[in-house]
C-alpha cells in the first residue's frame, strides 16, 4: 500500500512539473501602465479584439453617449496581422481591410495608430491618428481632442 501511495505522489509531482507550451503565460502589460514603445505595441496588438464600447462626449452634451454591441445591435471585431493589415468584421462578416502603422512620439511616451486604405490613401482625419492605449487585454483608440471626442474600447479574444 505504501508503494502505491509513493507512486501516486511521484506521478502527481511529475504532472505538476511538466508544463505544456500553451500553459505558459504571455508577458502581461498592466492596464494601469499602458505600452509606451512602438516595438512592444506592434507585438502586442497582433490578434483578435472584440468591440466593447464607444464613449463619446462632445461640448454641449448633457451626458456622454455610450454605445455597446447590445445597444447598437451588432458585434465588431478587429484582427491585426503582422504584415500591417487590420481586418474589420461586423457580425462575423469581413466589412473592411486597412493598413496600419503604429507611431511613437519621441520624448512624449505616446503612441498613435495611423490607418490607410489598402492602396495607401489616407483615411479622413477623424480616424487617421487616434491615440493608442494598449495593454495585454485592452485596446483603446482615443479620439479626444480639446475636451471633446471619444474612446473606442476593445478586449482581446
Phi, psi and omega in degrees: 000320180297321180293326176296316179298316179296317178297321179296316180294316178298319178297318178296315179298320178296317179295321180291324184283337178276134180228126177289155180301324181293337183278348182285125181289134173291161178299129183262143174241119182297143177285354172276343182226082186295157177302137182237358179248140179299320180297315180294320179296319179298328178283315188284334184286340184300139177120198187255136182228130182255131180297130176256310181195159170240126180247122181234130175227115179246152177304137179092345177284135179286332176209157181293156174262128179240120179250140178225167175304324180292316182288331184263344177081020175209157174256155178221139181225137173253136175238109179269128182249154184297337182276016177081026180247139171237132177254137179249125179245136171241126183049038176083357181255132177295122181243343183199145174228130181227165168265152175221151174222133176263129182243136171269152171253107184305135178080349182252347184053044181237143178242141173235153174242127184252122179255141172226161172295163180300330180278001178098352179295132180293149176282162174305149185307327183297336178244005188287308188230065176289148173294134183256124172241123189222134171223188187304318186234013178223140177229124179236128172258114187257116180255021183282134175217128175053049177065022177217147180130212183191176179236142172245124185246136178234153172242148180291138175235000000 
